[in-house]
């Protein structure tokens, strides 16, 4: 039995313990911190109501004692193939490419033709198609988190600093020596797009507002609006100087902000960029309807691990942002990291995360040695993946969005029509998976224009 004095002491100190507990930050979540501009100066609208500069993710999250910005941005999500050598087979098939990633590679381009990243040095303006500046405005920037080729040129120099330096002879909107990084670019006005940590780590991040700023050529202001720190007025595209009006309610008396930060990105965050490409690779986006693991509450990052919790030693390390990846035959970025994602065996043979262990004692060992788990455990698909996409074939189908872009042509087995009909549904009604028929039975109606074994689909 507790003594009376002990109970009195517990009652006395309990309030202070509760206060201390409420003041503690959850493990792995940033404490209140100041926003900083590109010069490293603290942004405090309480002390300086006239402050109107955008915040810098690099100087804020990468401040001394915080996160290793340079290490983080080496991840392939940021680099997008920049500086990566072309695999021999890839170079032979896609002769216009200069990298295996979206930057300079066989990217998710609008048709009618894949765009070619201009070389660094060019002899004529006629040979210049997509520049590094165009890489942002051609909608690549909508999903690219920043850093890499959206921050530094092919010589490792920051675009805006290079153009602002008069000794380099670069002018906004000029020919700039037909340099593929600076031809017609306006980097000194738009700024660059630093790696935006909150794009993945803030569940309430507003992608639409961020991307609206990119469309306005307000590159350096996009992260501020996306995170909800303030409202940006003015457009570089209209030759205006943007300004930020910060939401003072977000700042405490010391000028710090307290954010809802998720140490591991949520599924919704991943699917914001990956949902629509997924159906092309596997016939459906990931949802509780199409994936038993999501239905059981697993997260994307439970299998696509990274950092100090990575399941593969090739990508394991504090703040290493090389996410575990599979082996997609259509993707060639960082092939050296293929199959660094968790395998079926890592969970169902070892019981990781409480997964049921599948012993298969009744099966001859040869089956497990030669046959993939999915062969038996995914006996059918609800929709079919588009195995080959080609944008060098004109397709005059309707539903061209947004104008004036043409449309892709997809090639697949005879049953592809249902997949494309469903994909069109995604385009019209959003990325959420719809319950659709499997391939059993005869398809009725031909509501998409088609040629033999080729069908059109509006770009999205």
Order of alpha helices (4+ residues) and beta strands (2+ residues): alpha-beta-beta-alpha-alpha-alpha-alpha-alpha-alpha-alpha-alpha-alpha-alpha-beta-beta-beta-alpha-alpha-alpha-alpha-alpha-alpha-beta-beta-alpha-beta-beta
